[in-house]
Amino acid sequence: MDNSSEQASTDAGGSVRLARWIGRNWARVGYARRVEPTWLEVNAHDILMPDLSSSLAGLKIAQLSDIHGGGHLPADYIDRAIDLTMAEKPDVIALTGDFIHKGYQHIEDVARLLSRLRAPMGVFAVLGNHDFSVRNALGFRRHRGLHAAVAGRLEDQGIRVLRNQSFSLERGDQRVFLAGLDDLWSRECKPDDALRDLCPLTPRIVMAHNPQTVHLLGEHRCDLMLSGHTHGGQINWPGLGRILLGRKGSQFAAGLYRHESTHVYVNKGVGFGWRFRFGVRPEIAVFTLRPDADSGLGVNQLKGSGDAL
């Protein structure tokens, strides 16, 4: 084969590879736009908890996060998420913030949809940065009263909003504490207010929209933190990873982590602002609490630092 034939063969091979690359990624873009944003999954986890009494073993908590209510969501989509949640028959439902995407317009619609949520031990919520109308860590608020309006309408629907407060989940004379913290970026996140008066020997769960809140807990006991905020980056592109998450955001991107003595679960969320997800399907997370056979180690002796499990 002469040089011109070899060059033509090389050029043809390169064109085929380029066409395949374009076709493959164009298909991925179509999938990420049309399929995955509303393709809900239910992810179940057993959580080992020190000092958990036998009467509370098997306690089931369902978590929804980052609904981002607005006209950009399909009309029946949140209803479907609620149906899937209720089908799990949880004892407790935890809602971890960003109920609306922006402004006041859709608060009433989101609260009405969430009013169908019911659980024997209660439905609880914390507020996210979008509920505070805060879009970055600088803390600037476009609508200073938005968070109060969101919290008020949720409370009207029987959803207890925990704002740096704790609640005792009880069966008989045994209990687990459930605490809720205001969003990290709101500048109103006060872990001491919620946690300082709780018995240190009683298991506790903390709801906090932003998983980075775990760094503010200090010496306070927290067996499980339920968070959201990241959407898992919304994109986990082959070969590129979570391109929308920086180094800090990637520390707790999605799923279950161990930070010191705390399990941190980062929910990928239900909604979206920008309709595009790839490799990070929206989710309902369900946790079943189990006694930890090694609980004699003590809550402050476990090791780890933001490691995925």
TALINVEN-V302413 format. One record per run of one state. SS is the DSSP state (H for helix, E for strand, C for the rest). FROM is the first residue (numbers start at 1). TO is the last residue. If there is no record, write none. Layout:
ss/from/to
SS/FROM/TO
SS/FROM/TO
This chain:
ss/from/to
C/1/2
H/3/34
C/35/35
H/36/38
C/39/40
E/41/49
C/50/53
H/54/56
C/57/59
E/60/64
C/65/68
E/69/69
C/70/76
H/77/87
C/88/91
E/92/96
C/97/99
E/100/100
C/101/106
H/107/114
C/115/122
E/123/126
C/127/133
E/134/134
C/135/140
E/141/141
C/142/145
H/146/156
C/157/159
E/160/161
C/162/164
E/165/171
C/172/173
E/174/181
C/182/183
H/184/186
C/187/190
H/191/195
C/196/203
E/204/210
H/211/216
C/217/223
E/224/228
C/229/230
H/231/233
C/234/234
E/235/235
C/236/236
E/237/237
C/238/240
E/241/241
C/242/246
H/247/251
C/252/254
E/255/259
C/260/261
E/262/266
C/267/277
E/278/278
C/279/282
E/283/291
C/292/294
H/295/297
C/298/306
E/307/308
C/309/309
